[in-house]
């Protein structure tokens, strides 16, 4: 084989390998998204603040809160999945940090439908009432105080493990509560 033929052969081989790598990545991206969605659904619960259920409808709700438990599996899936929402990826990065040492990481996401006056002490995860010391997100970005209708925000909190251990735990905002059913050891 001449030198020119060897070079052509190498270029064709490089193209084939590159094509296989790109094809493998394209096949794996949907599986990351499916994995993330499954993990997220198992580790989250939505709660309507001041809302009344009427069949499948929620009437008169002031806000919707979503509580997400972040463990190693969800944290890794959020980082791997390029399509993961920024709020999930940004807050999942707290997992494994010094601040979450012997604590459980939760993300509290909210979307207001009407004006809402929110104080951290209104939020309870398991048997633990959230305080400013539990918040991991930059304090300037924590949505507290008077929030307008249509506002969306999120923040990460570290909760003592003893307050949330078990197969399920109650999460609440004021008098409104929901059950997050996911085992935490």
N, C-alpha and C positions, 0 to 999 in steps of 0.2 A: 504494500500500500504506500502510496506517495504521501508526502507530508501534507499536501493539500487535502487529500481524502481523509486523513486522520483528523485534521482540524474540522472538516465538515461533519464527520462522525461524532466528534466531541460536542459540537454545537447542537446537533440533533439530540444527543443524549441529555445535554443540559436542559434543552427545551422540554423534553419528555418528563424529566425529573421535576422541573418547575411546574409543569402542568399537573402532575400527580399531587404535588404539595398543595397547590391552589385548590384542586378538586377536593382533597381531604379536608382542607380548612372550610370550604364551603359546605361540606356535608356536616361538619361538626358544629357549626354556628347554630343551626336550628336545634340541635340537641342540647346546647348550652341554654338556649332560651326556654326549652321545655323543662329542663332540669330546674332552672331558676324559678319558673312559674309554679312548679310542683312544690318546691321547698318553701316558697313564699306563702302559698295557700295553706300549707300545713302549720305554719308558724305565725299566722296573723289572724286578727279578728277586728271587725269593724263595730263601732258603737255610735249610735246616733244620740247626741245630746239634746234633750228636751224634745225628742221626736216620739210620735205615736204611730204604732204600726197599724195599718189598715190593709190587710191582705199582704201583698208584696210591696205596697207603697209605704213610705214614711212621711207622715204629715206633720208640719210645723217644727221641724228640726232646726235648731240654731246652728249646729255644726256636726260634722262627721269626724270621728277620731278613728284612726287605725293604729293598733298596737302590733308591733312586729318583734318577735323574739329572734335575736341574731345569734346563731351558734357558728361553729367552724364551717359546717357544710354550706349554710346560706352565705356566709361571708366570702368563702372561696368562689361560689357560683356567681355572686354579684360582681366580683373582681374579674372573673373570666369572661363573663357575658358582656360584649361590647354594647348590647342593646339595653342593658340594665339602666333603670332611671338613675339620674345623677344623685338624687336625694338618698337612694338606697345605697349606692356605691360609696358615697361620701361618709355616711354614718356607719356603714359596715366596716370601714377601716379602723374603727375604734376597737374591734374585736381583737383580743390578744394583747392589748396595750397594758401598761402598768396600772392604769386606772380601772381596768376591768378584771384585775387579778382574781379575786375570789368572789366575783360578782357576775350577775347575768346582764347581758346587754340587750336593751330594748330600744326601738325607735318609735317615737310617738309622732304620727303624721296627722295633721288636721286640715280641714277645709270648712270654712264658715259659710253658712247659708244666710245668716242674719248677723247683726252685730253681736259680739261676744266679749265679755269681760272675763279673761282667763287668768287664774293664778295657779302656780305650780302645785300648791297644797291641795288643789281640787282633784288632782290626779293621784290615783292609787293603783299600784301594781302588786298583786298578791296582798300581803299584809303590810306593805311598805308605802307610806305617803311620800311622794316625790318632793324633794327640797332642792334648792339651788346647788347644794353640795353634790347631788347625784347627777347633775347635768354635765355631759362631756362636750357638747357642742359649744362653740364660742358663745359666751354669755350675751353678747350683743345681738346674736341672731336667734335667740330663743323667743318664740312668739308668746309673750305674756302681756297683760294689761288689756286695754280696749282694742279689740281687733275688728276691722270693718267686714261687712258682708263680702263674700267672694275672695277672701284671703286664704292662701294656702301656705303652710309652713311645716317644718319638721325639726326634731331634735332627738339626740341620743341621750339615754340615761343608763347608769349602772346601778342595778338593784342588788342588795345582798341576797346571796343564793338561798339562805334559810327562809327568806320571805316568799320565794317563788317555787321552791322544790315541789315535786309531785307530778301527777299526771295532768293536772289542770290547775289554773289559778284565775281568780277574778281580777278583772281590770275595771276601773271605774273613773268617771269624771263626775264629781258631785254625787247626785243620787242615781245616776244612770250607769249601768254596769253590763258587762258581757263576760263570757267564760272563754278563756284561751286554753284550748285543749291540746297541749303538746307536752310530753314528758321532759322535765328538767331534773337532772340528778344532782 
